[in-house]
């Protein structure tokens, strides 16, 4: 089996100057007393997700939409449930509009996109599961394909790993600030051979309670491999990136690239392998100043095994590397990346009926292992793909119908260090799951479009409390 590694090598030297402060006094200096810092608990807060809205047309040229029936549809859903089997949690949009209760769920369905903040009265400690998002589908035209933009919990430090900066590709960063104060967001770009400059787009102010879309076209050029590190110093933001592509006049994919965290041990669940569409690929970003060595493994229902050619792969400082997944069996696979230093990762899947036909693509991100989670994925054929750790995981998934009713649960027992799939029933648009052991999980979806199949990848996010940390210097 032959694997193609595409990457660049660059040397970045960073000189760091440190200073020493010498203080002399004629009199003796008192020895300072050390006092332990007090631990202050944060006050209870609602479980809140910020929503970035629908897929937008960012390129005026391409397919003559007057000659084709694009059949663009936009639909959004909200689903919230108590994890303790209680009544539907009180759920609101922007703190005002109530989401109606349907049985034990708070549920809404709309043909309008979701923007702003969706929140429940439950404290974000796992007592409720919340999922929401806006779904795009187009049968033909420039925006042919399917893509879900999930509402997400705001964060201070995130990675967007996906897309390219080539002719025909348009990238739009979507930053949603649910807070009461403006947030300044820093965006650092990485490309094939190292760090790249974004100019004015490297610092973005997002007003309080608003969503800001930043068109990145022109900020980078002629780059096959890109990634973005998005950070905020005060107040988190929810981030995703809309990526649309044309190959000449032929549709070449629509997707929302969702965020992930950097780390030394990462898992990407649910990568689609489609022989007719060409090889899927794994993308690895080295944010550090030294070369990183990575080992790559794949998961199936039989367990975990090394990817041929995936041991000891070197990634240069600041660089972005793509590794072909050619030769893996058709279907769904999951990938593990073990690195000598923190890296960020993503994976691209494609769907194409035949050579020269339109393409759709989906970008998958690394997912942390959790014992519960939920997702809204829209009106599409769907399956959960989950990866267990060292312990066997018994997973129970409860699908949610288009009318907001809980459907018959789907179950799977996944062996240690193995992948399992749970097929979700037709007519479902959302799901929540529970597991006796942590799993890394996502929802892989597909839907019929003109001349082929549209595909998407949606993270299964846990509503448990996530903690952010920052190094604070006290003087």
Residue, then its C-alpha position, 0 to 999 in steps of 0.5 A: x500500500x502506498x501513501x503519499x505525504x505532501x508537506x513542507x519544511x521550514x525553519x523558524x528561529x525565534x529569539x526570545x530575550x529575557x531580562x533580569x531585574x536587580x534591585x539594590x538598597x542600602x538597607x536590608x530587604x525583608x523576605x517576602x511572605x508567600x500566600x496561597x492564592x484563593x480558589x474562587x468558584x464561578x457563579x452558576x451560569x446557563x448552558x449557552x451555545x452561540x449560533x453562527x447562522x446559514x451558509x452564504x454565497x460569497x462568490x458571484x461567479x461560477x455556475x449560471x444559476x439561471x440555468x439550473x434549479x439550485x433548490x437551496x433549503x435552509x432549516x434549523x433545529x433546537x433540541x434540549x433534554x434533561x440528562x436526569x429524565x426530568x421535564x424539558x429544561x426551560x430553553x430560550x433564544x437570546x434570553x427571550x424567545x422561549x423554545x416550546x416543550x415537546x414531551x420531555x424535550x425543548x424542541x423547535x424547528x424553523x426554516x430560518x437560520x439560527x443566530x444569537x444564543x440558545x441557552x437553558x436554565x440548567x447549569x452547565x454541569x451535565x444536567x442537560x443536553x443541548x444541541x442546535x444548528x442550521x442546515x444547508x442543502x442544495x441540489x445543484x449550482x455553486x452551493x451544491x451539497x449539504x452542510x450543518x453549522x452547529x451552534x457551539x459553546x464559546x471558547x478562548x482557544x480553538x483550531x480550525x483545520x481545513x480547506x485551502x487558499x486556491x483559485x475557486x475556493x472561498x473561506x469565511x470565518x464565522x465568529x459569534x460572541x454571546x457575551x455582554x462585552x466586545x471581544x478581540x479575537x486573534x487569528x493566526x494562520x498556518x500554511x504548507x511551509x509554515x506560519x502565514x500572515x493574515x494582515x488586517x484579518x489577524x485581529x478581529x473585534x466581535x461586538x457584544x451579542x453579535x456574529x461577525x463573518x470575516x472573508x479570508x479570500x485574498x488574505x492567503x493565496x495559492x496554498x493547498x493546506x491551511x489552518x487557523x488558530x483562533x484565540x480570545x483573551x477575555x470572553x469566549x467566541x464560537x467559531x466555524x469556517x464556511x468553505x465553498x469550492x468550484x473546480x472551474x464551473x463544476x461544484x466542488x464542495x460546501x462545508x462548515x469546518x468545526x473547531x477542535x483543540x490541539x493536543x498530543x493524543x487526538x482522535x478523529x471519528x467518522x472519516x468517510x472513505x469513498x474510492x470513487x471520489x479519490x483518497x481522503x486525507x489527514x491534515x496535521x498542523x505543528x504550532x510549535x517552534x520545533x519539528x514534531x514526530x507523529x504516529x498515526x493509527x486507524x480504527x475499525x470494529x476489529x480494533x486499532x492498528x498502525x497506518x502503513x507509512x504513518x509511523x514517525x512522520x515529521x512535521x516542520x515547525x509551524x507547517x501544515x502537512x497532508x497525509x493521504x488515506x489512500x488504500x483504506x477500505x471503503x466506508x467509515x474509518x477513524x484515526x488516532x494521532x499520537x505526537x511528541x508535542x501538541x498538534x492540531x488535526x483535521x480530515x477531509x472526505x469527498x463524495x463524487x459519482x464519477x470523474x468530472x462529476x460534481x463533488x461534495x466534501x466534509x471536514x472532520x475534527x478531533x473530538x475529546x472522549x465523553x460519556x454523553x453528548x448530542x447533535x443536530x444533523x438535519x434531514x439526512x441519512x445519518x450514523x454515529x461513529x464512535x471510538x472507545x478507549x481502553x474500556x469496552x463502551x456500551x452506547x445508547x443513542x436516542x434519535x429525535x424526529x422532525x416533530x421533536x419526538x424521541x424515537x426508539x433507542x439504538x444500541x452498540x457495544x464497542x470493544x476496547x480501542x475499536x470503532x463502532x457505528x450506530x445507524x440512525x432511523x430515517x426521519x430523525x434530525x437530532x440525537x443524544x447519546x450516553x455511554x458507560x465509558x468515554x467515546x470520541x464520537x461524531x455523526x456522519x451524514x449523506x443525502x441525495x443531490x443532483x449527480x451524486x451524494x452530498x456528505x457532511x460531518x457533525x461533532x457530537x458535543x458534550x454539554x458537561x462543563x468545560x474548563x478553560x485555563x490561562x497562565x496569569x502572572x501576579x506582580 
